[in-house]
């Protein structure tokens, strides 16, 4: 065999091994849910309801993200495994309900799901294929029912302000684990409840206390819970 051919094969093998290692090398997952009222009430986002109509007034899934214990994360680990909606055809109805896209222009969510799989999901291929990645994430939303936990503590999405500590305590009471809360600002500059992070072990099976919290926008001691 020609030396050039051998070199090409060697480089292709190295590339494949690098992708495999990247898809297996992480320490835990962030499971992230977002409050649509805060997304749509922020002056930093353009909000469009999905083509299927306005979602329910409930937390929706943002994603399931492999992470490292130092706070960094892998991304876009396998360009050879793009999103394929046909692989999750039995989940589409559930996805539209619990994992809608609010980005503009109005859409059916597939671009959002494609982004989440290709940026984050491909880095967890040692644990999940496409179907199990989305199926597991949908199940986590039912397991970590944030709105139910907050309402049980008298915290309602009615535009009122609540103590950040009370919000954390309510979610911990409901889920069993300490959340990390990310805020954004409405058009008046008020801090509001935006995203909630919980953590899972690297098998994607068990909620755990987060090894490290993200570096997103922090909240004040009192934050709004906007209606939707």
N, C-alpha and C positions, 0 to 999 in steps of 0.2 A: 504494500500500500504506500502511496506517495506520502512523504513527510508532511506536505500541506494538508492532506486529508486527515492524517493522524492528529495534527495540531487542531484542526477544526473540531474533530470528535472530542478531543480533550477539553477544549473550551466549552463545548456544548454540555459536556458532563459536569464541568465545574459550575456552569450557570444553573443547571438543574439542581445540583446539590445545594447551591446557595439559596434557591427558591424554597427547597424543601426545609432547610434549616430555619429560614425566616418564618415559614408557616408553622413551625413547631416551637419556636423559641420565644416564649412569653411566660409571665408569672401569674397573671390573674386577669379577670375581665371586669370592665365597668359595664354595668347595665344602666342605661340612661333613659329616663322618661322626661317629657316636657309638658308644660301646661300651655295649651293652645291660646288661652286668653292672654298670657304674657307675650307669646310670640306675636300675636296679632296687635297687641297694644303697644308694642315697642316702635319707636321712631327709626330703629335700625333695620327693620325687616319689612318687606312687602308681603302682605298676607293675602292669599287667594284660596278660597275653599276648593276642595277637590271637585272633579267633574261629577262625582257621585253625590255632591251636596255637602252642606255644613256638617262636620263631624260632631259627635256627641260631646257634651261638656264633661270631659274626662281627660285624665292624663293620657298621652299617646306615646308610643315608643319612638325614641330617636335612634338608638342602636345598642349593639353588644360589641364592645371594643376590647380586643386583647391589649394588655399593658405590661410594662416592666415595673419592677419594684422601685426603680429610680425615678419614676414619673414619665419616662419617655415611652414610646410605643412603636411597634412595627406598622407598616402600611403598604398597600398595593403589592402584596407578596407573590401573586401568581397571575400574570397576564394571560396565561394559557387556560384560565378557568373563568371566563366572563359570566356575568349574570345571565341566567336563562329562565324566563318566566314559566316555561313549560315544566320545569322541574318542581315548581311550587304551585301548580295549578289547583290543587286541592286546598291550598291555604289562602288563595287570593281574596275570598270573601272576608275572612278573618283579618287579613292584612289591611284591607281597605277600611275596616272598622277600627282596628287598634294601632295601625302603623300608617296613618294617612300623611300625605305631603301637603303642607300649607304654603309652599313656595309658588311664585308666579312665573309664568301664567298658569292658570288652573290646569291640573293634569290628573292622571289616574294613579300616580304614585310609583310607577315602575322605574322612573329615573332615580328617584330617591332610594328605592330598594337596591337598584343596581349600584349606586354609589356606595351604599353601606356594605354590600357584599364585596365589591371589588377593592375598596379601601381597607376594610376591617375583617370581613369574613374570610377572605383568602388567606389571612394570616393565622387562621385557626383551623386550617385543613387537617391538622393532626388530630383534631377532635370532631370537627363537623364537616359534612358535605353541605351543599346548598340547602337542601330540604331540611336537614336537622338543625342547621344554623337558624333558619327562620322559625321553624316549629318550636325550638327550645326558647327562643326569645319571646314568642307569643305566650308560651306557658309561664314565663317569668312574670309577665304583666299580670296574669291572674294570681300568681303567688304573692306578688308585692303590689297589693291593691292600695295605691297611695291615697286616692280620693276617699275611700272608705275609712282608712286610718285617720285621715285629717278630720273628716266629719264626725267620727266617733269622739274626737277631742273638742268638738265645737268650733272647728276651724273651717269656715265655709268660703267658697269662691264668690264673694259678694262685693268685692271692692274694698273691704275693710283691711286694716293693718293688724298684723299679728306678730307676736314675739318670735324671732328666729329660733330661739331655744325651745319654745313650745311646739313649733313646727317639727323640729328635729326629734323632740321627745315623742310626739305623736307617731311619726313614721317609724321610729325605733320600736315603739310599743306594738305597732302593727306588723312590722317585718321581722323584728328580733335583732336588727342590726343598725348601726349608726350610719345615717345618710350624709352625703355632702350636698349642700344646697347651692345652686348657682342662681344669681339674680341678673336681671337686666333692668332697663329703665324705660318707663313710659314716656310719652311725648312731653310730659311736664317735668321729667327728671326724677320721678319717684322710683325707688327700688321696689322691684316686684318679684314674686316667686316665679322662676322660669324653668329650671331643670333640677332633677333629683337623681343623684348617682348612688347606686348600691354596688357592691362588689361580689364576685363569684370566684371560686377557686379555678385553677387552670383546666379542670375537667369540664367546667361549665355546668356542674351538677348541684353545687352547694353554695348558698350565700355565705359570705364571710365578712369579718371586719376588714375594711379597706386597708391595705398595706401602706398606701399613700393616697392623699387627696389631690385632685386636679388643681391646676393653677388658673382656673377661670375667674370670672368676675365675682368677687365676694359680696356678701350682703351686709346691710346695716343690721342693727339690733332689732328694728321693727321693719317689716316688709309687707307690701300689699299682696293680697290674693285676688287678682282681678277676675271679674266674671267673664263668661264666654257665651 
